[in-house]
Amino acid sequence: MTQLLSDIRILDELLALHLDIRLWSARKKMTVEDFGGAKLPPEDLASLGSKRIADPETLRIFGTLKARAFSHLDRHGVRFLSGWAIPEDKAGDIVRELVHLRDEFHQAKDAFLANYDSSIRDWVDRHSQWGDIIRHSTVGPDYVRARLSFRWQMYKVAPLMRHEEAQAVQESGLAEEVQGLGNTLLAEVCRSADDMWRRVYEGRLEVTHKALSPLRTLHEKLTGLSFVEPHVAPIADIIRSALDRMPARGTIGGTDLLLLQGVVCLLRDSRSLVEHARKIMAGQETVSILDSLLTINDMARDSSDEAPQLQTDDADDAPLLPEIPSLSPGLSIPGMGLW
């Protein structure tokens, strides 16, 4: 029970945030009447598809803003329950960006609804041969207005803490969710690093300081969530130490780039990442960790038969996908008596 209560106390420093963004698909189910009385297969053999009753391009902005909101919360929080757990002391900054995205969403919604009728007419004219099946399924702007929304709920999770209620806490599943936060956070780190490697570092001979931005973002996330479990702070220290070694200006190449590539590769490997965090917790200096990464990466570069292709680093900052992968099979982060 003592361990259970210790884990649950992580919630004292977290807020739970549930993001509720609803989009209108502009799709309606096809009906038999749409086919003009043609003979169709029975329903147990085939089902009818859907038809678009509005131009999907006019709705693209709403999906983009939703993806940006997911990406923002993924950068600063960790997946928890049906949303995210965010550090309570960072909640103000996190919510301010959500407010900005919500305002953009509402502006786009107002603009879309202001031109809704003419947009539908244009869509029908574009598909004049099938205009009737669109007209028979159109809906009014009030219907659409009710189905486009951007909101969130933020709350404090407060478990039952009295001795006789410990079993109720464990049976509720909340303890399991809290105990899994460390694994979830490390899985998100690996996911972010893998995306970072592909977009920014893979095959590069030099990068600009723009390439440091995703590492700084990841460092900020880990620093804000360092209380989730004890391996997080050492990982943040590795990133910080690598960033501190970078030149203040100019392009980054040679040994400096090799170091960054080594750090990102480490962040992609959940097992090695936890192992290096343990070494730091046992007293090893981050500088020696970085030196070892640089040595390994340098040896790998020297032994490569094919030089990497020189690329630019102005790739688009595409949002992370909502799905988060698992840690390496069988990996469970040990508490080492600290959490």
Order of alpha helices (4+ residues) and beta strands (2+ residues): alpha-beta-beta-beta-alpha-beta-beta-alpha-alpha-alpha-alpha-beta-alpha-alpha-alpha-beta-alpha-alpha-beta-alpha-alpha-alpha
